[in-house]
Amino acid sequence: MTGRTTGAEGASPAPPRLTIGKVLASLSAEFPDVSASKIRFLEAEGLVTPHRTASGYRTYTDDDVRRLRYILAAQRDRYWPLKVIRDALDALDRGLTDPGDDADGRPRPPTPHVDPEVPAAHELLGHHDVSLTGPELREATGIDRDTMHALETYGLLQPDARGHFGHEALAIAASAHALAGHGLEPRHLRPFRTAADREIGLVEQVLATRRGSGTREERTAEIASACIALHVALVRAGLAR
């Protein structure tokens, strides 16, 4: 809501600037009592921060105008004191959501994002009847014989009793092939197997000790989906630091 931009090369161009007169013209229809002194007062209180030109004139962006509109509406419609408005603006600047006229109008935390890449519980319930031989799996994913042997050695690929590989083996082998391009060998991927086994053990422990609605298969899928979402969120949070 602040409308700040960086000066780094390649950054988006600076937003257009408005004089205080144009800001007043934009706001006066909705807030007929607004004045230049009122806007300067809000600036002095730290609620809005206009840009200063080299000659000292204040200029405002569209984001500044939206911020002013929010402040003025909060004062007029909700009778909020400046401290409450300041806290609300801080919340909006931190990514919380303006609920508009709902409830008490205070910014709310956003709804948790549902990652489209994380399989939903019903998708984990699906059974895939594909059964691939080793050569077929190598052909489909591009891994060579030595890589496949190493993936089996480190427990990432696990053939069935007939020596065939199911649908998930395609994703495992394809991921291993992609990671090999970044210098990660199958031996480096063993921690993924260990982590997956721990998550599976946790799911089984929950199923054994707590009852719930639905079949065991449905509960397994629901817990597994939440575990995968947690894992993805933790990785993303770590990369963002």
C-alpha positions as CSV (number, residue, x, y, z in Angstrom):
1,M,0.0,0.0,0.0
2,T,3.0,2.2,0.3
3,G,3.8,2.3,-3.4
4,R,7.6,2.4,-2.8
5,T,9.8,1.5,-5.7
6,T,13.5,0.7,-6.0
7,G,16.1,2.3,-8.1
8,A,17.7,-1.0,-9.2
9,E,18.5,-1.4,-12.9
10,G,15.7,-3.2,-14.7
11,A,13.1,-2.2,-12.0
12,S,9.7,-1.1,-13.1
13,P,9.4,2.6,-13.9
14,A,8.5,5.0,-11.2
15,P,4.7,5.6,-10.8
16,P,3.3,8.9,-12.0
17,R,3.4,11.7,-9.5
18,L,0.4,13.9,-8.5
19,T,0.5,17.4,-7.0
20,I,-1.4,18.0,-3.8
21,G,-4.0,20.0,-5.9
22,K,-4.7,16.9,-8.0
23,V,-4.9,14.7,-4.9
24,L,-7.5,17.1,-3.4
25,A,-9.4,17.1,-6.7
26,S,-9.4,13.3,-6.6
27,L,-10.6,13.1,-3.0
28,S,-13.0,16.0,-2.7
29,A,-16.1,14.4,-4.2
30,E,-16.0,11.6,-1.6
31,F,-14.5,13.7,1.2
32,P,-15.6,17.3,0.7
33,D,-13.9,18.5,3.9
34,V,-10.5,17.3,3.0
35,S,-7.9,20.1,2.7
36,A,-4.2,20.5,2.0
37,S,-3.6,21.2,5.7
38,K,-5.4,17.9,6.6
39,I,-3.1,16.0,4.2
40,R,0.0,17.7,5.6
41,F,-1.2,16.8,9.2
42,L,-1.5,13.2,8.2
43,E,2.0,13.4,6.8
44,A,3.3,14.9,10.0
45,E,1.7,11.9,11.9
46,G,3.6,9.5,9.6
47,L,0.5,8.0,8.0
48,V,1.4,9.1,4.5
49,T,4.9,9.8,3.0
50,P,4.8,11.9,-0.2
51,H,7.8,12.3,-2.4
52,R,9.6,15.6,-2.2
53,T,10.9,17.2,-5.4
54,A,14.3,18.9,-5.5
55,S,12.5,22.2,-4.9
56,G,10.6,20.8,-1.9
57,Y,7.1,20.3,-3.5
58,R,5.1,17.3,-2.3
59,T,4.1,14.8,-5.0
60,Y,1.9,11.7,-4.5
61,T,1.4,8.4,-6.3
62,D,-1.9,6.6,-6.9
63,D,-1.0,4.3,-3.9
64,D,-0.6,7.4,-1.7
65,V,-4.1,8.5,-2.8
66,R,-5.6,5.1,-2.0
67,R,-3.8,5.3,1.4
68,L,-5.3,8.7,2.0
69,R,-8.8,7.5,1.0
70,Y,-8.5,4.6,3.4
71,I,-7.5,6.9,6.3
72,L,-10.2,9.4,5.6
73,A,-12.9,6.7,5.3
74,A,-11.7,5.1,8.6
75,Q,-12.0,8.4,10.4
76,R,-15.4,9.3,8.9
77,D,-17.1,5.9,8.8
78,R,-15.5,4.0,11.7
79,Y,-14.5,6.9,13.9
80,W,-11.0,5.3,14.3
81,P,-8.4,7.3,16.2
82,L,-5.0,7.8,14.5
83,K,-3.4,5.0,16.5
84,V,-5.9,2.4,15.3
85,I,-5.5,3.7,11.7
86,R,-1.7,3.5,12.0
87,D,-1.9,-0.1,13.2
88,A,-4.3,-1.0,10.3
89,L,-2.0,0.6,7.7
90,D,0.9,-1.3,9.2
91,A,-1.1,-4.5,8.9
92,L,-2.0,-3.7,5.2
93,D,1.6,-2.9,4.4
94,R,2.6,-6.3,5.8
95,G,0.2,-8.1,3.5
96,L,-3.0,-8.5,5.5
97,T,-6.3,-8.1,3.8
98,D,-8.7,-5.2,4.0
99,P,-12.2,-6.7,4.6
100,G,-14.0,-3.6,3.4
101,D,-17.2,-3.0,5.3
102,D,-17.3,-6.5,6.9
103,A,-17.1,-6.9,10.6
104,D,-15.1,-4.2,12.3
105,G,-13.1,-3.3,9.2
106,R,-9.8,-4.3,10.7
107,P,-7.3,-6.0,8.3
108,R,-7.4,-9.8,8.4
109,P,-4.6,-12.3,7.8
110,P,-5.0,-13.7,4.2
111,T,-6.6,-17.1,3.6
112,P,-3.9,-19.8,3.6
113,H,-2.7,-20.4,0.0
114,V,-3.6,-23.8,-1.4
115,D,-0.5,-24.8,-3.4
116,P,-1.7,-26.2,-6.7
117,E,1.4,-28.4,-6.9
118,V,0.5,-30.2,-3.6
119,P,-1.7,-33.2,-4.3
120,A,-5.1,-33.1,-2.6
121,A,-6.2,-36.0,-0.5
122,H,-8.5,-37.4,-3.3
123,E,-5.6,-37.3,-5.7
124,L,-3.5,-39.4,-3.3
125,L,-6.3,-42.0,-3.2
126,G,-6.0,-42.6,-6.9
127,H,-4.6,-45.9,-8.0
128,H,-2.5,-46.1,-11.1
129,D,-2.2,-49.4,-12.9
130,V,1.0,-48.7,-14.9
131,S,3.7,-51.3,-14.4
132,L,7.0,-50.6,-16.1
133,T,10.0,-52.7,-16.6
134,G,13.4,-51.2,-15.8
135,P,14.2,-50.5,-19.5
136,E,10.8,-48.8,-19.9
137,L,11.4,-46.6,-16.9
138,R,14.8,-45.6,-18.2
139,E,13.5,-44.8,-21.6
140,A,10.6,-42.7,-20.2
141,T,12.8,-40.6,-17.8
142,G,16.2,-40.5,-19.5
143,I,18.2,-42.0,-16.6
144,D,20.9,-44.5,-17.5
145,R,21.4,-48.0,-16.1
146,D,24.0,-47.0,-13.4
147,T,21.8,-44.2,-12.1
148,M,18.8,-46.5,-11.9
149,H,20.9,-49.1,-10.0
150,A,22.1,-46.4,-7.6
151,L,18.5,-45.1,-7.1
152,E,17.5,-48.7,-6.2
153,T,20.5,-49.1,-3.9
154,Y,19.7,-45.9,-1.9
155,G,16.0,-46.9,-1.7
156,L,14.5,-44.2,-3.9
157,L,13.3,-46.7,-6.5
158,Q,11.6,-49.8,-5.1
159,P,10.4,-52.4,-7.6
160,D,7.5,-54.7,-6.8
161,A,7.8,-58.5,-6.5
162,R,7.9,-58.9,-10.3
163,G,10.7,-56.3,-10.6
164,H,8.3,-53.7,-12.1
165,F,7.9,-50.1,-11.2
166,G,4.7,-48.1,-10.6
167,H,3.5,-44.7,-11.5
168,E,5.3,-42.8,-8.8
169,A,8.6,-44.3,-10.0
170,L,8.3,-42.1,-13.1
171,A,8.2,-38.9,-11.0
172,I,11.1,-40.2,-8.8
173,A,13.3,-41.1,-11.7
174,A,12.5,-37.9,-13.6
175,S,13.3,-35.8,-10.6
176,A,16.6,-37.6,-10.1
177,H,17.5,-37.0,-13.7
178,A,16.7,-33.3,-13.4
179,L,18.8,-33.0,-10.2
180,A,21.7,-34.8,-11.8
181,G,21.9,-31.9,-14.2
182,H,22.7,-29.8,-11.1
183,G,25.4,-32.1,-9.8
184,L,23.3,-34.1,-7.4
185,E,23.9,-37.8,-7.6
186,P,21.6,-40.6,-6.2
187,R,23.7,-40.8,-3.0
188,H,22.9,-37.2,-2.3
189,L,19.2,-38.0,-2.5
190,R,19.2,-40.5,0.3
191,P,18.0,-37.9,2.8
192,F,14.8,-37.5,0.8
193,R,14.1,-41.3,1.3
194,T,14.8,-40.9,5.0
195,A,12.5,-37.9,5.4
196,A,9.7,-39.6,3.4
197,D,10.0,-42.7,5.6
198,R,9.8,-40.6,8.8
199,E,6.7,-38.9,7.4
200,I,5.1,-42.2,6.5
201,G,5.9,-43.5,10.0
202,L,4.2,-40.4,11.5
203,V,1.1,-41.0,9.4
204,E,1.0,-44.6,10.5
205,Q,1.4,-43.6,14.1
206,V,-1.5,-41.2,13.9
207,L,-3.7,-43.8,12.3
208,A,-2.8,-46.3,15.0
209,T,-3.5,-44.0,17.9
210,R,-6.3,-41.7,16.9
211,R,-9.7,-42.5,15.4
212,G,-11.3,-40.3,12.8
213,S,-14.1,-40.2,10.3
214,G,-13.7,-41.9,6.9
215,T,-11.9,-45.0,5.9
216,R,-8.3,-45.7,6.8
217,E,-7.3,-45.0,3.2
218,E,-9.1,-41.6,3.2
219,R,-7.6,-40.6,6.5
220,T,-4.1,-41.7,5.2
221,A,-4.6,-39.5,2.1
222,E,-5.7,-36.5,4.1
223,I,-2.8,-36.7,6.6
224,A,-0.3,-37.3,3.8
225,S,-1.6,-34.3,1.8
226,A,-1.2,-32.0,4.8
227,C,2.3,-33.4,5.4
228,I,3.3,-32.7,1.8
229,A,1.9,-29.2,2.0
230,L,3.9,-28.6,5.3
231,H,7.1,-29.9,3.7
232,V,6.7,-27.6,0.6
233,A,5.9,-24.6,2.8
234,L,9.0,-25.2,5.0
235,V,11.3,-25.5,1.9
236,R,9.9,-22.3,0.4
237,A,10.2,-20.4,3.7
238,G,13.9,-21.6,4.0
239,L,14.7,-20.5,0.4
240,A,13.1,-17.1,1.1
241,R,15.3,-16.4,4.1
